[in-house]
Amino acid sequence: MRPSLEVEIDAVSRINRKRGRGKYKSKTVDIKTKYGGKIKIIIPDNIDRAVGSGARYIVNCSGLIMRSSISFQDGNWQKIVLKHGEAMWYKVMEKFEVCGGLREHKLQGFVISTMQRRFRAWKARLHNHYSAYSIDED
């Protein structure tokens, strides 16, 4: 007995369906830093932004470290930085190093401001997602 044409088309469309981007897992960063190597970061003096080939990695990895380290129960960003800031900074420093004679405190400021920006974006994304399911039972 042969399945109908509709069943075959449905099965094929399920196979070809795009899965989407999914969560960032820092696989590339883990591969590049596997044996103690560090990714070099360049932050010019005149702008507060990472440039070069490793710029994307530090922003994405900072967001991942922030999301995996904190809880919304910790409060606002200032309380989160006081509680988890140093641990998050050391996790970033395990994988990245600054180039061009830049002082470490400038990189730390860049990382903290990037994490703050990613925190606000993450919080807004979660709010938009869960507010769609809010039910008012009046």
N, C-alpha and C positions, 0 to 999 in steps of 0.2 A: 504494500500500500504506500502510495506516494503522498507526502504532505502537500497541502494546497499552496498555491502561489503566494497568498497573503502571509502565510507562516514563514515561507522562505525569505520574503522581502523583509519581514519584521526581524528575523534572525540576522540578516545581513546588515540592516540598519543599526542594530544594537552593537555589532562588532565595529562598524565604522564610526560610531559616535565619538566625538571629541571629548576628552576627559577634562579639559581645562588646565590651568596652570598649577593649581594646588598650592600647598604650603611650601615656603622656602625652607630648605633643609641644610644649606651651606655645604653641599657635597664637594663643590669645587674648592672651597676654602679648606675643607678637611684634607683633600688630596694634596693641595699645595703646601700645607703645613704639617704633613704627616710625620716627617722625620725631624721635627724641630725647626724647620724653616719658617721664615716669617715673610709676609707679603709687605712690600715697601709701599708707603703712602707718601704722596707729595701734597702739601697744603701751602699754596703761595701766601706771602705776607699780606698782599693787598685784598684778598678775598677769603672768606671763611667757608671754603669749600674744597673738598678733595678733588684732585685732577689726576689724570693718568690712567694706566691700566688697572690699578687696584682700587680706584675710587668706588666703583659699584660694589665691590666686595665688602668694604668697610661699612658702608651704609646698610646693606642687607644684613650683614652679620651683626651689626649693632642692634638692629631691630629684632633679630632672632634672640640674641642674648637678653635683651630687655624683656621680650615676651615670655621667655622661659624662666626668668629670675623673679619676676614680681607677681603680686596679686593685687586685684583692685581693692581688696580689704585693707591694704596698707595706707590708703588715703590718697591725697593729691600728690603731684609730682615732687614737690619739695620734701615731703615725708618719705617718698620712695627713694629719692637720691640719698637722703640721710641714712636710710636703713640698708639699701642695696647698692649704693653708688660705687663704693670701693671695690666690692666683689665683681660688679659688672665691668669696671675699668680694668681689673686684672685679667679678666677673661678676654677682653679685647687686646690687651698688650701681649697675651700669649701667642696671638696670631698675626699681629701687625706691628710694623716699626716705621718710624718716621724718617724721611730722607731729607737731604738738603740742609742739614744743620738747624732744623726747626726745633724749638724748645718743646719739651714733653708736655708742659702745661697748656700750650696752644692746642696740641692734639687732644688732650683730655677735655678741654673746653669744646672742641669740635665734636667729639664723641658724645658728650653729655647733651649738647644742643641737638644733635642728630637723634639721640634716643628720646629726647623730649618731644621732638616733632613726630617721630614714629609712634610714640605713646598716644599723642592726641589723635593721630590718624587711625590707630588701632581702636581706640575708645569710640571714636565717631563711627567707624565701620561696624563695630559690635552694636552700638546704639541703633543704627539704621536697620541692622538685621533683626534685632529682637523687638524693636518697636513695631515692626510689621505684624508681629504675632500677638501684640498686646490686646487683651480682651477686657472691656469695661463691663462689669456685671453690676449695673445699677438697678 
